[in-house]
Each structure stands twice: as structure tokens, then as C-alpha cells.
Amino acid sequence: MKSKHILQILPMYHQDGETILNEQAKVTKFDVFNEDEVVDFLENNDVDGIVLRAPARITPAILDACRGVKAISGAGVGLDNIAVDYATEKGIKVLHAPKVNTTSTAEHAVSLILAVMKNIVKFNAEMEKGNYSYRDGKFTSELKSKTLGLVGFGSISQEVAKIMKNGFNMDVLAYVRRIPEERQRIADSIGVKLIENMDEVFQKSDVISLHIPLNEKTDGVINEKYFNMMKQDAVLINTARGGVINEDDLVEALNNNKFRAAGVDVFREEPAPPDHPFLEIDKITKTPHIGGISLEAAKGMSTTVASNLIKAIDGEALPTIVNIDELS
């Protein structure tokens, strides 16, 4: 009989991860997330570990019901759907899978940049109507020698910088809160100018791409103040988290022609509700949070998450345990 019991909330990104879990543990799978049902299950069953993917959440109420849970893992990189601090208070390890989807997300950010600059979505829609003449008097924009502004300079942002610098000969600025020696070395190797003033990124860039986590400090930080600083012909790309943008301010800025257009892969509320204002605006190119789930990334994330969750339950120390220092 399998000694470990894992609660899986929603399907993993790839079946290979679920195969690993089922080979090494008893798995109870919830295909729909309901907080009350999860709490009830945890209160009435012995569970060693939990794996979940958004939009499922690990809330304080769920953590209060985690009597024997040793480890909880998200299905990918983000942790904004897990109450990490409270889990730490409960002595529960929290894991994620950083960098596994770096290439996929970076390529998606670049795809959105190109789609917006070349107006691909609108041209496609008009072609499907048989409206070939829509092209008349319409101009797209080139990227060569223009300025890319990155907000954040983690692994995904660095990959975007490499692609746009080497592939399109763009000048690249990156906003960071501080510039330690190693970060400066990486920037120099790519040809990126690091700056500690976010205003400068928004004022000087033709394309702005967001690559910051969602937390108390960044919630809604990209707002009217920064939209008013942008060049009128600039575009904004978000493949980070929807909550870092004040969505109402973005809608108002685009409706008032403060800047040209946006491309977003993420929303504050996911799935985006049918009445979400972004869905009615042609100036916003939308995708349903698919940046990090290429086939390659999905397989890598799911197998990494599954293997590491088993190891964490067994007591192994792993670099993907985000609260390992606090628990120590």
C-alpha cells in the first residue's frame, strides 16, 4: 500500500507529472476548486502533501485544516495563490518550479510584442471577413533600433532582452530596485542598461514589458502615473501577473490615446469574466495566461513539481522550497 497521500487540486499542466504522483503516492484529485470542500476533505483525511494550479488557492482556512500536511506545491512558478507566510507559521513547506518556463514565457512576451507592433490580430480578423482593403493606409511599426524597457530583470526578462537585442537590435533598459555586482555582470553580457528609476523606463521606451512578481508592494503599481509618462506611440506588454496593473487605469489610458496599444497574457481575475473591459478593446491583444505552458514547459514543470513534492514530503532540502530558511 502506498504510504503517502497527496491531494491534487485541478489537473497538472502535463500528464507526466500526474503519472509520477500516482506511481509514488495515493492521489485524491479535485477537478474543481471549492474551498469548503477542500477544508472538509482535509479535516477528515490524512494528507501528506498538496499540489494545485491556479485558479485554485491555498487560503488560511485551508491551511488551518492541514493537520498533517508536510508540503504544498504550486504547479509552476507563481506563488500568489498560496498564503506562503501563513503556511510557514504552520510549519508547512511551500514549493514552486522557477525557471522551468523561462523560455516559453519569454517567447510569448516577444510574440505579443510582434503581434501588437504588426497589428496581427486585427489584420487577421479583417482578412477572415474578406476585407483585404483594410490594409490601405494602415502602417505597422518596426522594432529595429527602438528602445525596449523591461520592468524587472529576472530570468524571463533576461531572455526577452537577449531575443530583442540580438534579433531586433533594440536598445534595452531594465528597471531594478538595486544593482548588485552579479546582476550588473549579466546585464553587461547582454547589453542591457540597468536603471533604478522606473519613471525613466516609461518615459524613454517604445515597448515596455512587465516582469515583476505580484505582492503587496507591486499590486496595482503600474497605473495612471506611468501610463501618462509613456510615448503616445508606445506599447505595453504584460506576461507577469494581471494584478501588477491597475486595469481600470489601463482601459482609461487606451481610450484616451495615452499610448498606442497593449498585449496581455494575464488578468487580475482569472479566468477573465465575460464582461472584463479588456475584452471589448481592440487596442488590447489578449491571450488566456498561456505564456508559460508550451508543451516543453508544461512537461518540465509538471514532472519537476511532482518529483520535488515527493522529495519534500520525505524530508529532503530543496532549493525550490521557498520558505526553507524561515522553517529552518
C-alpha positions in Angstrom: 0.0 0.0 0.0 1.3 3.5 -0.9 2.3 5.3 2.3 1.9 8.9 1.0 -1.4 10.6 0.4 -1.4 13.7 -1.9 -4.3 16.0 -2.6 -4.3 17.3 -6.1 -6.5 20.3 -6.8 -7.1 20.7 -10.6 -5.2 18.9 -13.3 -1.5 19.4 -13.6 -0.1 21.1 -16.7 1.0 17.7 -18.2 0.0 14.1 -17.6 3.6 13.1 -16.9 3.6 14.9 -13.6 0.4 13.1 -12.6 1.9 9.8 -13.6 4.8 10.4 -11.2 2.5 11.3 -8.3 0.3 8.2 -8.9 3.3 5.9 -9.1 4.6 7.1 -5.7 1.6 8.1 -3.7 -2.1 7.7 -3.2 -3.6 10.7 -5.0 -7.0 12.2 -4.4 -7.9 14.6 -7.2 -10.3 17.5 -7.2 -11.2 18.6 -10.7 -13.0 21.7 -9.5 -11.8 24.0 -6.7 -14.2 24.6 -3.9 -12.6 26.0 -0.7 -15.2 24.4 1.6 -14.9 21.0 0.0 -11.1 21.1 0.4 -11.4 22.1 4.0 -13.8 19.3 4.7 -11.6 16.8 3.0 -8.5 17.8 4.9 -10.4 17.7 8.2 -11.5 14.2 7.6 -8.4 12.6 5.9 -4.7 12.2 6.5 -2.9 14.1 3.8 0.9 14.5 3.4 1.1 16.9 0.5 -1.0 19.2 -1.7 -0.4 20.2 -5.3 -2.5 22.8 -7.0 -2.7 25.1 -10.0 -4.5 28.4 -10.4 -7.2 29.4 -10.1 -7.2 27.1 -7.1 -5.9 28.8 -3.9 -4.4 27.8 -0.6 -6.1 30.1 1.9 -5.7 30.5 5.6 -8.9 28.4 6.1 -7.4 25.5 4.1 -4.1 25.8 6.0 -6.0 25.6 9.3 -7.3 22.3 8.2 -3.9 20.9 7.2 -3.2 18.8 10.3 -0.5 16.5 8.8 0.4 18.2 5.6 4.2 18.5 5.2 4.5 20.3 1.8 2.4 22.2 -0.7 3.4 22.9 -4.2 2.1 25.2 -6.9 2.0 23.8 -10.4 4.5 26.3 -11.8 6.4 29.5 -11.0 3.9 31.8 -9.3 3.0 31.7 -5.6 0.4 34.5 -5.4 -2.3 31.9 -5.0 -0.7 30.4 -1.8 -0.7 32.1 1.6 3.0 31.4 2.0 3.6 33.3 5.2 0.7 31.5 7.0 1.9 28.2 5.7 5.3 29.0 7.2 3.6 29.7 10.5 2.1 26.3 10.3 5.5 24.7 9.6 4.5 23.6 6.0 7.0 23.7 3.2 5.9 25.6 0.1 7.4 24.7 -3.3 7.3 26.0 -6.8 9.2 25.4 -10.1 11.2 28.5 -11.0 12.9 29.0 -14.4 11.3 25.9 -16.0 9.0 28.0 -18.1 11.5 30.8 -18.8 11.9 30.2 -22.5 8.2 29.7 -23.1 7.1 32.9 -21.3 9.9 34.9 -22.8 8.9 33.7 -26.3 5.3 34.5 -25.6 6.2 38.1 -24.5 8.1 38.5 -27.7 5.1 37.1 -29.7 2.8 39.7 -28.1 5.3 42.5 -28.9 5.3 41.4 -32.5 1.5 40.9 -32.6 0.9 44.4 -31.3 3.5 46.2 -33.3 2.4 44.5 -36.5 -1.4 44.6 -35.6 -1.6 40.9 -36.5 -4.9 40.1 -34.7 -6.9 42.9 -36.4 -5.4 42.2 -39.8 -6.3 38.5 -39.4 -9.9 39.4 -38.3 -10.4 41.7 -41.4 -9.0 39.1 -43.7 -11.4 36.5 -42.4 -14.2 38.9 -43.4 -12.8 39.2 -46.9 -11.8 42.8 -46.2 -8.4 42.8 -48.0 -8.6 46.5 -48.5 -8.4 47.1 -44.7 -4.6 47.3 -45.3 -5.0 50.5 -47.3 -3.5 53.4 -45.3 -2.5 51.1 -42.4 1.1 51.0 -41.2 2.8 48.6 -38.9 5.9 49.5 -36.9 9.5 48.2 -36.9 11.4 47.2 -33.8 14.9 47.7 -35.1 16.8 50.3 -33.1 13.9 51.2 -31.0 14.0 51.1 -27.1 12.7 48.2 -25.1 12.0 48.9 -21.4 11.9 46.0 -19.0 10.3 46.3 -15.6 12.2 43.6 -13.6 15.3 41.7 -14.6 14.8 38.1 -13.6 15.4 35.1 -15.8 12.4 35.7 -18.1 13.2 39.3 -18.6 16.8 38.5 -19.3 15.7 36.0 -22.0 13.4 38.7 -23.6 16.3 41.1 -23.6 18.6 38.6 -25.4 16.0 37.9 -28.1 15.2 41.6 -28.7 18.8 42.8 -28.5 20.2 40.1 -30.8 17.2 39.6 -33.1 16.0 43.1 -33.5 18.9 45.3 -32.5 16.9 47.1 -29.9 18.3 49.3 -27.2 17.3 47.7 -23.8 16.7 49.4 -20.5 15.7 47.4 -17.4 14.3 48.8 -14.1 15.6 47.1 -11.0 15.3 48.2 -7.3 19.1 47.6 -6.8 22.1 46.7 -8.8 24.3 44.1 -7.2 27.5 43.1 -8.9 26.2 39.8 -10.4 23.1 41.5 -11.9 25.3 44.1 -13.5 27.5 41.4 -14.9 24.5 39.7 -16.5 23.3 43.0 -17.9 26.6 43.9 -19.4 26.9 40.4 -21.0 23.5 41.0 -22.8 24.0 44.7 -23.5 21.3 46.0 -21.1 21.4 49.3 -19.2 20.1 48.8 -15.7 18.4 51.8 -14.0 16.9 52.2 -10.6 14.2 54.8 -11.7 11.1 53.2 -13.2 9.9 56.6 -14.5 12.8 56.6 -16.9 11.7 53.2 -18.4 8.2 54.5 -19.1 9.4 57.8 -20.4 12.1 56.5 -22.9 10.8 53.2 -24.1 8.9 52.3 -27.3 8.0 48.9 -25.9 7.5 48.2 -22.2 7.4 44.6 -21.0 6.5 43.8 -17.4 8.4 41.0 -15.5 7.7 41.5 -11.8 6.0 39.3 -9.2 2.7 40.2 -7.6 2.9 41.1 -4.0 1.8 43.8 -1.6 4.3 46.3 -3.0 3.5 45.6 -6.7 -0.2 45.3 -6.5 -1.6 47.8 -9.0 1.8 49.6 -9.2 1.6 50.1 -13.0 -1.1 52.7 -13.0 -2.2 56.1 -14.4 1.0 57.8 -13.2 3.1 55.6 -15.5 0.6 55.5 -18.4 0.8 59.3 -18.6 4.5 59.1 -18.9 4.5 56.8 -22.0 5.2 57.9 -25.5 2.0 58.2 -27.5 3.2 55.5 -29.9 4.4 53.1 -27.2 3.0 49.7 -26.4 2.8 47.8 -23.1 3.2 44.1 -22.6 2.3 42.0 -19.5 3.2 38.4 -19.1 3.8 38.7 -15.4 0.7 38.9 -13.2 -2.5 40.7 -14.0 -2.6 42.3 -10.6 0.5 44.4 -11.1 -1.6 46.6 -13.4 -4.4 48.9 -12.4 -6.8 47.6 -15.1 -9.2 50.5 -14.9 -6.4 52.9 -15.4 -5.1 50.9 -18.4 -8.6 51.0 -20.0 -8.9 54.7 -19.5 -5.4 55.4 -20.8 -6.0 53.5 -24.0 -9.5 55.0 -24.5 -7.8 58.5 -24.2 -5.0 57.6 -26.6 -2.3 58.0 -23.9 -0.3 55.3 -25.7 -0.9 53.0 -28.7 -1.8 49.5 -27.5 -1.2 46.7 -25.1 -0.7 42.9 -25.2 -1.7 41.0 -22.1 -1.5 37.3 -21.2 -2.7 37.8 -17.6 -5.7 39.3 -15.7 -6.3 40.3 -12.1 -9.2 37.8 -12.1 -8.7 34.5 -13.9 -10.4 33.2 -15.8 -11.2 36.6 -17.1 -15.0 37.2 -16.7 -17.1 37.6 -19.8 -17.7 41.3 -19.0 -14.0 42.1 -18.5 -13.4 45.6 -20.0 -10.2 44.3 -21.8 -12.3 42.0 -24.0 -14.1 45.0 -25.6 -11.0 46.9 -26.6 -9.3 46.3 -30.0 -6.2 48.1 -28.7 -5.5 45.2 -26.3 -4.3 41.9 -27.7 -5.4 39.2 -25.3 -4.3 35.6 -24.5 -5.6 33.4 -21.7 -2.5 33.1 -19.5 -0.7 30.6 -21.8 2.7 32.2 -21.8 4.3 29.6 -19.6 2.6 26.4 -20.9 4.4 25.4 -24.1 4.4 21.6 -24.4 8.0 21.6 -23.3 7.5 23.9 -20.4 4.3 22.1 -19.2 6.0 18.7 -19.2 9.1 20.1 -17.4 7.0 22.0 -14.8 4.7 19.1 -14.0 7.5 16.5 -13.7 9.6 18.9 -11.6 6.8 19.8 -9.3 5.7 16.2 -8.8 9.2 14.9 -8.1 10.1 17.7 -5.8 6.8 17.4 -3.8 7.6 13.7 -3.1 11.1 14.6 -2.0 9.9 17.4 0.2 7.4 15.1 1.9 10.3 12.7 2.5 12.3 15.5 4.2 14.8 16.4 1.5 16.0 20.0 1.5 15.4 21.5 -1.9 16.2 25.0 -3.4 12.6 25.1 -4.7 11.3 25.3 -1.2 10.6 29.0 -1.0 10.3 29.2 2.8 13.1 26.8 3.7 15.1 29.5 5.5 12.2 30.6 7.7 11.4 27.0 8.6 15.0 26.3 9.4 
